[in-house]
Amino acid sequence: MHTLGQMALLAVVLGGIGYIAVRVQRAPESADHGVKESADLRSPIKTARDAVARGDFSEALANLTYVLNSDPLNADARSLRGEIHLHQNNPSAAQKDLDVALDVHPGSVTNRWLRSLALTAQNMRDAAAKDLDIIIASQPKFMPAFLERGKFFALESRNSEALTAYNGEIGRAHV
């Protein structure tokens, strides 16, 4: 028997409410992986982040294009551009940028999370679920991954597994 709270949480998710905003808190990342960013490229990335915060995606994209013309493998620029593509409802372009960012920084929870959202938006739930499983294994306190994974289980009518995922998320919220 499930508690009323568990059933309410499942009802909320099954009701389609609960897509987590793309602009999530940044997950704790691993070390810098030895990749150093030149000072001349940090300023346009900072300017792009500021533009995103203001909702000015055109300015942000112009700054990121400048960076990527100089350094096509710049993971920060790829990640931020992928996030912008998600905001602009272009998950395919987001996935491409986030794939490159993950090639450079495979341990980035933020990039993997954003890519899982892009994959989900393209109805590629199996690939998104793999990313979520990697996130859960490497960052067990990253609660949005549990919610999203639970939602996949619920969509597949795997309610027991959905509740387990949600309970994992709820348990970590109180840690």
LOMI-698205 format. One record per residue (C-alpha): residue in three letters; y, x, z. Coordinates in nm, 2 decimals. Each point is the difference from the previous one (the first is absolute). Last residue first. Layout:
<bamis>
<bami rest="ALA" yy="Y" xx="X" zz="Z"/>
...
</bamis>
This chain:
<bamis>
<bami rest="VAL" yy="1.46" xx="1.95" zz="0.38"/>
<bami rest="HIS" yy="0.08" xx="-0.37" zz="-0.02"/>
<bami rest="ALA" yy="0.06" xx="-0.02" zz="-0.37"/>
<bami rest="ARG" yy="-0.33" xx="0.20" zz="-0.05"/>
<bami rest="GLY" yy="-0.20" xx="-0.29" zz="0.14"/>
<bami rest="ILE" yy="0.17" xx="-0.24" zz="-0.23"/>
<bami rest="GLU" yy="-0.07" xx="0.21" zz="-0.31"/>
<bami rest="GLY" yy="-0.37" xx="0.04" zz="0.09"/>
<bami rest="ASN" yy="-0.02" xx="-0.37" zz="0.08"/>
<bami rest="TYR" yy="0.14" xx="-0.07" zz="-0.35"/>
<bami rest="ALA" yy="-0.26" xx="0.22" zz="-0.16"/>
<bami rest="THR" yy="-0.28" xx="-0.16" zz="0.21"/>
<bami rest="LEU" yy="0.14" xx="-0.35" zz="-0.08"/>
<bami rest="ALA" yy="-0.01" xx="0.08" zz="-0.38"/>
<bami rest="GLU" yy="-0.36" xx="0.14" zz="0.04"/>
<bami rest="SER" yy="-0.10" xx="-0.34" zz="0.16"/>
<bami rest="ASN" yy="0.19" xx="-0.19" zz="-0.26"/>
<bami rest="ARG" yy="-0.16" xx="0.16" zz="-0.31"/>
<bami rest="SER" yy="0.12" xx="-0.29" zz="-0.22"/>
<bami rest="GLU" yy="0.10" xx="0.26" zz="-0.26"/>
<bami rest="LEU" yy="0.37" xx="-0.08" zz="0.05"/>
<bami rest="ALA" yy="-0.06" xx="0.04" zz="0.37"/>
<bami rest="PHE" yy="-0.15" xx="0.35" zz="-0.05"/>
<bami rest="PHE" yy="0.30" xx="0.10" zz="-0.21"/>
<bami rest="LYS" yy="0.24" xx="-0.13" zz="0.26"/>
<bami rest="GLY" yy="-0.18" xx="0.20" zz="0.27"/>
<bami rest="ARG" yy="0.06" xx="0.31" zz="-0.21"/>
<bami rest="GLU" yy="0.37" xx="-0.09" zz="-0.03"/>
<bami rest="LEU" yy="0.04" xx="-0.05" zz="0.38"/>
<bami rest="PHE" yy="-0.20" xx="0.31" zz="0.09"/>
<bami rest="ALA" yy="0.22" xx="0.21" zz="-0.24"/>
<bami rest="PRO" yy="0.31" xx="-0.15" zz="0.15"/>
<bami rest="MET" yy="-0.10" xx="0.13" zz="0.35"/>
<bami rest="PHE" yy="0.02" xx="0.38" zz="-0.06"/>
<bami rest="LYS" yy="-0.16" xx="0.10" zz="0.33"/>
<bami rest="PRO" yy="-0.33" xx="0.11" zz="-0.15"/>
<bami rest="GLN" yy="0.17" xx="0.25" zz="-0.22"/>
<bami rest="SER" yy="-0.27" xx="0.20" zz="-0.18"/>
<bami rest="ALA" yy="-0.28" xx="-0.25" zz="-0.01"/>
<bami rest="ILE" yy="0.23" xx="-0.30" zz="-0.03"/>
<bami rest="ILE" yy="0.19" xx="0.17" zz="-0.28"/>
<bami rest="ILE" yy="-0.32" xx="0.09" zz="-0.19"/>
<bami rest="ASP" yy="-0.13" xx="-0.36" zz="0.04"/>
<bami rest="LEU" yy="0.34" xx="-0.13" zz="-0.13"/>
<bami rest="ASP" yy="-0.02" xx="0.22" zz="-0.31"/>
<bami rest="LYS" yy="-0.36" xx="-0.11" zz="-0.07"/>
<bami rest="ALA" yy="0.11" xx="-0.37" zz="0.05"/>
<bami rest="ALA" yy="0.28" xx="0.05" zz="-0.26"/>
<bami rest="ALA" yy="-0.26" xx="0.13" zz="-0.25"/>
<bami rest="ASP" yy="-0.22" xx="-0.31" zz="0.07"/>
<bami rest="ARG" yy="0.30" xx="-0.23" zz="0.00"/>
<bami rest="MET" yy="0.13" xx="0.08" zz="-0.35"/>
<bami rest="ASN" yy="0.18" xx="-0.33" zz="-0.04"/>
<bami rest="GLN" yy="0.31" xx="0.18" zz="-0.15"/>
<bami rest="ALA" yy="0.20" xx="-0.08" zz="0.31"/>
<bami rest="THR" yy="-0.29" xx="0.13" zz="0.21"/>
<bami rest="LEU" yy="0.02" xx="0.33" zz="-0.18"/>
<bami rest="ALA" yy="0.37" xx="0.03" zz="0.06"/>
<bami rest="LEU" yy="-0.04" xx="-0.08" zz="0.37"/>
<bami rest="SER" yy="-0.28" xx="0.26" zz="0.03"/>
<bami rest="ARG" yy="0.22" xx="0.25" zz="-0.17"/>
<bami rest="LEU" yy="0.27" xx="-0.06" zz="0.26"/>
<bami rest="TRP" yy="-0.26" xx="0.06" zz="0.28"/>
<bami rest="ARG" yy="-0.13" xx="0.31" zz="-0.17"/>
<bami rest="ASN" yy="0.36" xx="0.13" zz="-0.04"/>
<bami rest="THR" yy="0.08" xx="-0.07" zz="0.36"/>
<bami rest="VAL" yy="-0.33" xx="0.15" zz="0.13"/>
<bami rest="SER" yy="0.07" xx="0.33" zz="-0.18"/>
<bami rest="GLY" yy="-0.32" xx="0.21" zz="0.03"/>
<bami rest="PRO" yy="-0.04" xx="0.05" zz="-0.38"/>
<bami rest="HIS" yy="0.35" xx="0.16" zz="-0.03"/>
<bami rest="VAL" yy="0.04" xx="0.13" zz="-0.35"/>
<bami rest="ASP" yy="-0.27" xx="-0.23" zz="-0.16"/>
<bami rest="LEU" yy="0.12" xx="-0.27" zz="0.23"/>
<bami rest="ALA" yy="0.36" xx="0.02" zz="-0.14"/>
<bami rest="VAL" yy="-0.15" xx="-0.01" zz="-0.36"/>
<bami rest="ASP" yy="-0.20" xx="-0.31" zz="0.08"/>
<bami rest="LEU" yy="0.31" xx="-0.15" zz="0.17"/>
<bami rest="ASP" yy="0.20" xx="0.04" zz="-0.32"/>
<bami rest="LYS" yy="-0.27" xx="-0.17" zz="-0.21"/>
<bami rest="GLN" yy="-0.06" xx="-0.27" zz="0.25"/>
<bami rest="ALA" yy="0.37" xx="-0.09" zz="0.02"/>
<bami rest="ALA" yy="0.01" xx="-0.03" zz="-0.38"/>
<bami rest="SER" yy="-0.29" xx="-0.24" zz="0.01"/>
<bami rest="PRO" yy="0.14" xx="-0.19" zz="0.30"/>
<bami rest="ASN" yy="0.33" xx="-0.10" zz="-0.18"/>
<bami rest="ASN" yy="0.13" xx="-0.27" zz="0.23"/>
<bami rest="GLN" yy="0.35" xx="0.17" zz="0.04"/>
<bami rest="HIS" yy="-0.07" xx="0.07" zz="0.37"/>
<bami rest="LEU" yy="-0.33" xx="0.15" zz="-0.10"/>
<bami rest="HIS" yy="0.18" xx="0.22" zz="-0.26"/>
<bami rest="ILE" yy="0.24" xx="0.11" zz="0.27"/>
<bami rest="GLU" yy="-0.29" xx="0.11" zz="0.22"/>
<bami rest="GLY" yy="-0.15" xx="0.19" zz="-0.29"/>
<bami rest="ARG" yy="0.34" xx="0.17" zz="-0.06"/>
<bami rest="LEU" yy="0.00" xx="0.10" zz="0.37"/>
<bami rest="SER" yy="-0.35" xx="0.14" zz="-0.02"/>
<bami rest="ARG" yy="0.07" xx="0.18" zz="-0.32"/>
<bami rest="ALA" yy="0.32" xx="0.15" zz="0.13"/>
<bami rest="ASP" yy="-0.17" xx="0.12" zz="0.32"/>
<bami rest="ALA" yy="-0.30" xx="0.13" zz="-0.19"/>
<bami rest="ASN" yy="0.20" xx="0.22" zz="-0.24"/>
<bami rest="LEU" yy="-0.26" xx="0.06" zz="-0.27"/>
<bami rest="PRO" yy="0.24" xx="-0.05" zz="-0.29"/>
<bami rest="ASP" yy="0.25" xx="0.26" zz="0.14"/>
<bami rest="SER" yy="0.32" xx="0.04" zz="-0.20"/>
<bami rest="ASN" yy="-0.03" xx="-0.32" zz="-0.19"/>
<bami rest="LEU" yy="-0.14" xx="-0.16" zz="0.31"/>
<bami rest="VAL" yy="0.31" xx="0.08" zz="0.20"/>
<bami rest="TYR" yy="0.24" xx="-0.14" zz="-0.25"/>
<bami rest="THR" yy="-0.22" xx="-0.31" zz="-0.05"/>
<bami rest="LEU" yy="0.00" xx="-0.05" zz="0.38"/>
<bami rest="ASN" yy="0.38" xx="0.00" zz="0.00"/>
<bami rest="ALA" yy="0.02" xx="-0.25" zz="-0.28"/>
<bami rest="LEU" yy="-0.27" xx="-0.21" zz="0.17"/>
<bami rest="ALA" yy="0.20" xx="-0.02" zz="0.32"/>
<bami rest="GLU" yy="0.32" xx="-0.09" zz="-0.18"/>
<bami rest="SER" yy="-0.18" xx="-0.28" zz="-0.18"/>
<bami rest="PHE" yy="-0.18" xx="-0.11" zz="0.32"/>
<bami rest="ASP" yy="0.32" xx="-0.08" zz="0.18"/>
<bami rest="GLY" yy="-0.15" xx="-0.20" zz="0.29"/>
<bami rest="ARG" yy="0.22" xx="0.17" zz="0.26"/>
<bami rest="ALA" yy="-0.30" xx="0.17" zz="0.16"/>
<bami rest="VAL" yy="-0.12" xx="0.08" zz="-0.35"/>
<bami rest="ALA" yy="0.33" xx="0.18" zz="-0.07"/>
<bami rest="ASP" yy="-0.03" xx="0.20" zz="0.32"/>
<bami rest="ARG" yy="-0.35" xx="0.11" zz="-0.10"/>
<bami rest="ALA" yy="0.12" xx="0.10" zz="-0.34"/>
<bami rest="THR" yy="0.29" xx="0.20" zz="0.15"/>
<bami rest="LYS" yy="-0.26" xx="0.18" zz="0.22"/>
<bami rest="ILE" yy="-0.21" xx="0.07" zz="-0.30"/>
<bami rest="PRO" yy="0.31" xx="0.12" zz="-0.19"/>
<bami rest="SER" yy="0.08" xx="0.24" zz="0.29"/>
<bami rest="ARG" yy="-0.35" xx="0.13" zz="0.05"/>
<bami rest="LEU" yy="-0.03" xx="0.13" zz="-0.36"/>
<bami rest="ASP" yy="0.26" xx="0.28" zz="0.03"/>
<bami rest="ALA" yy="-0.16" xx="0.11" zz="0.33"/>
<bami rest="SER" yy="-0.33" xx="0.08" zz="-0.16"/>
<bami rest="GLU" yy="-0.30" xx="-0.19" zz="0.13"/>
<bami rest="LYS" yy="-0.28" xx="0.20" zz="0.16"/>
<bami rest="VAL" yy="-0.37" xx="-0.09" zz="-0.03"/>
<bami rest="GLY" yy="-0.21" xx="0.17" zz="0.26"/>
<bami rest="HIS" yy="-0.20" xx="-0.32" zz="0.08"/>
<bami rest="ASP" yy="0.31" xx="-0.14" zz="0.18"/>
<bami rest="ALA" yy="-0.21" xx="-0.09" zz="0.30"/>
<bami rest="SER" yy="-0.16" xx="-0.34" zz="0.02"/>
<bami rest="GLU" yy="0.20" xx="-0.31" zz="-0.01"/>
<bami rest="PRO" yy="0.07" xx="-0.26" zz="0.27"/>
<bami rest="ALA" yy="0.05" xx="-0.33" zz="-0.19"/>
<bami rest="ARG" yy="0.34" xx="-0.09" zz="-0.12"/>
<bami rest="GLN" yy="0.11" xx="-0.34" zz="0.12"/>
<bami rest="VAL" yy="-0.06" xx="-0.25" zz="-0.28"/>
<bami rest="ARG" yy="0.23" xx="-0.08" zz="-0.29"/>
<bami rest="VAL" yy="-0.27" xx="-0.18" zz="-0.20"/>
<bami rest="ALA" yy="0.02" xx="-0.30" zz="0.23"/>
<bami rest="ILE" yy="-0.33" xx="-0.11" zz="0.14"/>
<bami rest="TYR" yy="-0.15" xx="-0.29" zz="-0.16"/>
<bami rest="GLY" yy="-0.06" xx="-0.23" zz="0.29"/>
<bami rest="ILE" yy="-0.01" xx="-0.36" zz="-0.11"/>
<bami rest="GLY" yy="-0.26" xx="-0.09" zz="-0.26"/>
<bami rest="GLY" yy="-0.15" xx="-0.28" zz="0.21"/>
<bami rest="LEU" yy="-0.31" xx="0.20" zz="0.04"/>
<bami rest="VAL" yy="0.20" xx="0.26" zz="0.19"/>
<bami rest="VAL" yy="0.17" xx="-0.26" zz="0.23"/>
<bami rest="ALA" yy="-0.33" xx="-0.18" zz="0.05"/>
<bami rest="LEU" yy="-0.17" xx="0.32" zz="0.10"/>
<bami rest="LEU" yy="0.27" xx="0.07" zz="0.25"/>
<bami rest="ALA" yy="-0.03" xx="-0.35" zz="0.14"/>
<bami rest="MET" yy="-0.38" xx="0.03" zz="0.02"/>
<bami rest="GLN" yy="0.03" xx="0.33" zz="0.20"/>
<bami rest="GLY" yy="0.26" xx="-0.15" zz="0.23"/>
<bami rest="LEU" yy="-0.21" xx="-0.31" zz="0.06"/>
<bami rest="THR" yy="-0.29" xx="0.23" zz="0.11"/>
<bami rest="HIS" yy="-0.31" xx="0.03" zz="-0.22"/>
<bami rest="MET" yy="-0.34" xx="-0.13" zz="0.09"/>
</bamis>
